[in-house]
Amino acid sequence: MNNTFNINRFGLLLRRQWLDFGKIYLISLLVIAGVLVASYAFNTNVPRRIQFLDAQNYFNMNFRIPVFLIVGMLFISIVASTYFAYLGQKSKAIMDLLIPASVFEKFLAGIFYTGIVSIISYLVIFYLTDISYTAYINSQIDALKASSSTILEVKGARTFLTEVAPSQEVFNYFFAMPFLLTSIYLLGSIYFNRFHYIKTTVSVMIFSGIAMYIINEISDLITHNMVMVNHSYRNDKSDMLIIFSLITILLTLVVWAIAYVRLKEKEV
């Protein structure tokens, strides 16, 4: 039997990990669902906001993008930051050592739950909430149209996917960002023994500030004494977006590799 990876052993490990991780995870999902419902309820009061329309005369729901990003980042980062948090507790760490699975299988289980299950489950909850509230808003607008002719220009509300569809091509280049975020916080849950989320967040802020400063200094150095001779810019930014996407993927793989090495050191 392969001591590094065995599919049957890995499946049993996923089931075993769910017994410990599943309860906390399901409670987190309920909290996130409540936050999303509250955000939608506060921002979709039809009688109060019916006069706010976007450029195409649809019911304005521009609050969804910041809610989607902020709540999503909080959820997946918290889940990732708590996955290996038990390693900081000696009794639970010893119990983990007794599990008949390799370090590689334990690490893959961590990626599966934090980088795949958490992201997919959040997307499902968000879109179900969005579809439900969009249908509710449209029913309210139809009822108001039937009783009044002053809002006939209102076309209703669009679902989140429909609204962001024109920008779908741009969003495709950012698909790796959630995986990078979860990989960083997964590393933090392994590296730090206490206050994993806070310490990881502070570390991210410090390194992000340093990286932005270095990039800014390099840009100034490269463009020093240069004169812009053409004030027009290319509309096609796909090259930069591709580079950004590749860098994000590379950083994700690097952080996962560091987390795996750190997990092996913890086991030793």
VENBEL-V345209 format. One record per residue. N is the residue number from 1. OMEGA is omega as a letter, one per 40 degrees, with the letter a starting at -180 (NA if undefined). NEAR is the number of other C-alpha atoms within 10 Angstrom. D_LAST is the distance of its C-alpha to the last C-alpha in Angstrom with 1 decimal. Layout:
N,OMEGA,NEAR,D_LAST
N,OMEGA,NEAR,D_LAST
//
This chain:
1,a,5,22.1
2,a,8,20.0
3,a,12,16.3
4,a,10,15.7
5,i,16,18.5
6,a,13,21.2
7,i,10,23.8
8,i,8,24.6
9,i,15,21.0
10,i,19,20.7
11,i,13,24.0
12,i,13,22.9
13,i,18,19.8
14,i,18,22.2
15,i,13,24.4
16,a,13,21.7
17,a,17,20.5
18,i,15,24.2
19,i,10,24.7
20,a,11,22.5
21,a,17,23.1
22,a,14,26.7
23,i,11,28.5
24,a,14,27.4
25,a,19,28.0
26,i,11,31.5
27,i,11,32.4
28,i,16,31.5
29,i,18,33.7
30,i,12,36.6
31,i,13,36.3
32,i,19,36.3
33,i,18,39.3
34,i,13,41.1
35,i,14,40.6
36,i,21,41.9
37,i,16,44.9
38,i,12,45.7
39,i,14,45.6
40,a,19,47.9
41,a,12,50.2
42,a,9,50.7
43,a,15,51.5
44,i,20,53.5
45,a,12,56.4
46,a,17,59.1
47,a,10,62.3
48,a,9,60.8
49,a,13,59.3
50,a,19,61.7
51,a,13,63.3
52,a,13,60.1
53,i,18,60.0
54,a,12,58.2
55,a,7,60.1
56,i,10,60.7
57,i,14,62.0
58,i,17,59.0
59,a,24,57.7
60,i,20,55.4
61,a,20,51.8
62,i,13,50.2
63,a,12,47.9
64,a,18,45.7
65,i,11,43.9
66,i,10,42.5
67,i,16,41.7
68,a,16,39.9
69,a,12,37.8
70,a,11,37.1
71,i,17,36.4
72,a,20,34.4
73,i,17,32.1
74,a,12,31.6
75,a,21,30.8
76,i,25,28.3
77,i,25,26.5
78,i,20,26.3
79,a,25,25.0
80,a,27,22.2
81,a,27,21.4
82,a,21,20.9
83,i,25,18.9
84,a,25,15.3
85,a,22,16.8
86,i,18,15.5
87,i,23,12.0
88,i,18,13.9
89,a,11,15.2
90,a,10,13.2
91,i,10,15.3
92,i,12,15.0
93,i,16,11.3
94,i,13,11.3
95,i,11,14.0
96,i,16,12.3
97,a,14,9.6
98,i,8,12.8
99,a,11,14.3
100,i,12,15.1
101,a,18,14.3
102,i,19,12.3
103,a,20,10.3
104,i,17,13.6
105,i,20,15.7
106,i,21,14.2
107,i,18,14.7
108,i,18,18.2
109,i,20,19.0
110,i,19,18.4
111,a,20,20.7
112,a,13,23.1
113,a,22,23.6
114,a,25,23.5
115,a,23,25.1
116,a,15,27.5
117,a,13,28.3
118,a,22,28.6
119,a,19,30.8
120,a,13,33.0
121,i,13,33.6
122,i,20,34.6
123,i,14,37.0
124,a,12,38.5
125,a,15,39.0
126,a,22,40.5
127,i,16,42.9
128,i,13,44.0
129,a,16,44.8
130,a,20,46.5
131,a,15,48.6
132,a,13,49.6
133,i,18,50.8
134,i,21,52.5
135,i,15,54.5
136,i,15,55.4
137,i,20,56.5
138,i,18,58.6
139,i,14,60.3
140,i,17,61.1
141,i,22,62.6
142,i,17,64.6
143,i,11,66.0
144,i,17,67.0
145,a,15,68.6
146,a,11,70.7
147,a,10,72.0
148,a,10,72.4
149,a,9,73.4
150,a,9,71.9
151,a,15,68.4
152,a,13,69.4
153,i,12,67.7
154,a,20,64.2
155,a,15,62.5
156,a,20,59.8
157,i,22,56.1
158,i,19,53.7
159,a,17,50.3
160,a,18,47.3
161,i,13,46.8
162,a,10,50.6
163,a,14,50.6
164,a,14,47.8
165,i,12,48.8
166,a,10,50.8
167,a,10,47.6
168,a,12,45.4
169,i,11,45.2
170,a,14,43.8
171,a,12,41.2
172,a,12,40.0
173,a,18,38.6
174,a,16,36.4
175,a,13,34.7
176,a,18,31.3
177,i,16,31.3
178,i,20,30.0
179,i,22,27.0
180,a,21,26.4
181,a,20,26.7
182,i,28,24.3
183,i,28,21.7
184,a,25,21.9
185,i,29,21.6
186,i,32,18.8
187,i,25,16.9
188,i,28,18.2
189,i,29,16.9
190,a,23,13.2
191,a,21,13.9
192,i,17,16.1
193,a,15,15.5
194,i,15,19.3
195,a,14,22.4
196,a,23,20.6
197,a,21,23.9
198,a,12,25.9
199,i,17,23.5
200,i,21,23.0
201,i,15,26.8
202,i,11,27.5
203,i,14,25.2
204,a,16,27.0
205,a,12,30.3
206,a,11,29.7
207,i,11,28.4
208,i,12,31.3
209,i,12,33.8
210,a,12,32.6
211,i,12,32.8
212,i,11,36.2
213,i,12,37.5
214,i,12,36.4
215,a,12,38.0
216,a,12,41.1
217,i,12,41.5
218,i,12,41.1
219,i,11,43.6
220,a,12,46.0
221,a,10,45.6
222,a,10,46.3
223,a,11,49.3
224,i,9,50.8
225,i,7,54.6
226,i,8,54.6
227,i,7,57.4
228,a,7,57.2
229,a,6,60.1
230,a,6,59.6
231,i,5,59.1
232,a,7,58.2
233,i,7,54.7
234,i,5,53.5
235,a,6,53.1
236,a,8,50.6
237,a,10,47.2
238,a,12,45.3
239,i,9,44.0
240,i,11,42.3
241,i,16,40.9
242,i,14,39.5
243,i,12,37.8
244,i,15,36.4
245,i,18,35.1
246,i,15,33.5
247,i,13,31.8
248,i,21,30.5
249,a,17,29.1
250,i,14,27.5
251,i,18,25.9
252,i,21,24.6
253,i,15,22.9
254,a,15,21.5
255,i,19,20.1
256,i,22,18.6
257,i,14,17.0
258,i,16,15.5
259,i,22,14.3
260,i,20,12.6
261,i,16,10.8
262,i,15,9.9
263,i,21,8.7
264,i,14,6.4
265,i,11,5.1
266,a,14,5.4
267,i,13,3.8
268,NA,7,0.0
//
